[in-house]
Amino acid sequence: QVQLVESGGGLVQPGGSLRLSCTASRSGFSLNAMGWYRQAPGKEREMVARMSLGGSTTYGDSVKGRATISRDNAKNTVYLQMNSLKPEDTAVYYCSAGPSPIATPTYWGQGSQVTVSS
């Protein structure tokens, strides 16, 4: 079992930036792919960004050009930097981890609320 602990959410003004962090409780095959998803009220969960152990990245269309995912494999930690935030970025952001960057993640964090509002 892998526990994912997130930090960094909160209230941000439109046009602002935020950085989310997620640390896994252990390393291993389950962390080959780490990433971030989000779910807004009344909407389905959507992929924000995913990153393989080797550094390959995938971004959701709604955040391309505004989001950057990175990871520190030595610390079992993945980061999400988001800039030029919009009110429609408001959602609960979930850290994810799994063995494959193209399959549904196996593990999920508890979720971190991000609210973009003036």
C-alpha positions as CSV (number, residue, x, y, z in Angstrom):
1,Q,0.0,0.0,0.0
2,V,1.2,3.5,-0.8
3,Q,0.0,6.6,1.0
4,L,0.1,9.9,-0.8
5,V,0.1,13.1,1.2
6,E,-0.6,16.4,-0.5
7,S,0.0,20.0,0.5
8,G,-0.2,23.4,-1.0
9,G,-3.8,24.1,-1.8
10,G,-5.8,27.1,-0.7
11,L,-7.3,30.3,-2.0
12,V,-5.7,32.1,-4.9
13,Q,-6.6,35.2,-6.8
14,P,-7.3,35.0,-10.6
15,G,-4.0,35.3,-12.4
16,G,-2.1,34.0,-9.5
17,S,0.0,30.9,-9.0
18,L,0.2,27.9,-6.8
19,R,2.4,24.9,-6.2
20,L,1.1,21.6,-5.0
21,S,3.3,18.9,-3.5
22,C,2.6,15.2,-2.9
23,T,4.9,12.8,-1.1
24,A,4.5,9.0,-1.3
25,S,5.1,6.8,1.7
26,R,7.5,4.6,-0.2
27,S,9.2,4.1,-3.5
28,G,8.8,1.3,-6.0
29,F,7.1,0.1,-9.1
30,S,3.8,1.7,-8.0
31,L,5.4,5.1,-8.5
32,N,6.3,4.7,-12.1
33,A,3.7,7.2,-12.9
34,M,2.7,10.1,-10.6
35,G,0.4,12.9,-11.4
36,W,-2.5,15.1,-10.6
37,Y,-6.2,15.0,-11.3
38,R,-8.9,17.4,-10.3
39,Q,-12.6,17.4,-9.7
40,A,-14.8,20.4,-9.7
41,P,-18.3,20.3,-8.2
42,G,-20.8,18.6,-10.5
43,K,-18.0,17.5,-12.9
44,E,-16.1,14.3,-13.5
45,R,-12.6,13.9,-12.4
46,E,-10.1,15.0,-15.0
47,M,-6.4,14.5,-15.6
48,V,-4.3,17.6,-15.0
49,A,-0.8,16.2,-15.5
50,R,1.1,13.0,-15.3
51,M,4.8,12.2,-15.3
52,S,6.6,8.9,-15.7
53,L,9.6,7.9,-13.8
54,G,11.7,8.6,-16.9
55,G,10.4,12.1,-17.1
56,S,7.8,11.9,-19.9
57,T,4.9,14.2,-19.2
58,T,1.2,14.5,-20.3
59,Y,-1.0,17.5,-19.6
60,G,-4.7,18.0,-19.8
61,D,-5.9,20.4,-22.5
62,S,-7.4,22.8,-20.1
63,V,-4.0,23.5,-18.3
64,K,-1.5,23.2,-21.2
65,G,0.9,26.1,-21.1
66,R,-0.1,27.0,-17.5
67,A,0.9,23.9,-15.6
68,T,4.2,22.2,-15.0
69,I,4.6,18.9,-13.4
70,S,7.9,17.8,-11.9
71,R,9.1,15.1,-9.5
72,D,12.0,14.4,-7.2
73,N,12.4,10.6,-7.3
74,A,14.8,10.6,-4.4
75,K,12.1,12.1,-2.2
76,N,9.2,10.2,-3.8
77,T,7.6,13.6,-4.4
78,V,5.7,15.1,-7.3
79,Y,4.9,18.8,-7.7
80,L,2.4,20.7,-9.7
81,Q,3.1,24.4,-10.5
82,M,0.1,26.2,-12.0
83,N,0.2,29.8,-13.2
84,S,-2.3,32.2,-14.6
85,L,-5.0,30.6,-12.6
86,K,-8.6,31.0,-13.6
87,P,-11.9,30.6,-11.6
88,E,-12.5,27.5,-13.6
89,D,-9.4,25.9,-12.1
90,T,-11.3,25.8,-8.8
91,A,-11.5,22.1,-7.8
92,V,-10.2,19.5,-5.4
93,Y,-6.8,18.4,-6.7
94,Y,-5.8,14.8,-6.2
95,C,-2.3,13.3,-6.3
96,S,-2.1,10.0,-8.1
97,A,0.4,7.2,-8.5
98,G,0.5,3.9,-10.4
99,P,2.7,1.6,-12.3
100,S,1.7,2.8,-15.8
101,P,1.5,6.3,-17.2
102,I,-1.4,5.3,-19.5
103,A,-3.5,3.3,-17.0
104,T,-5.8,4.5,-14.3
105,P,-3.8,5.3,-11.2
106,T,-3.8,2.8,-8.4
107,Y,-3.3,5.2,-5.5
108,W,-4.9,8.5,-4.7
109,G,-4.2,11.3,-2.2
110,Q,-6.8,12.7,0.1
111,G,-7.4,15.7,-2.1
112,S,-6.5,19.3,-1.7
113,Q,-8.9,22.2,-2.3
114,V,-7.9,24.9,-4.6
115,T,-10.2,27.9,-4.9
116,V,-9.5,30.7,-7.5
117,S,-11.5,33.7,-6.5
118,S,-11.1,37.4,-5.9
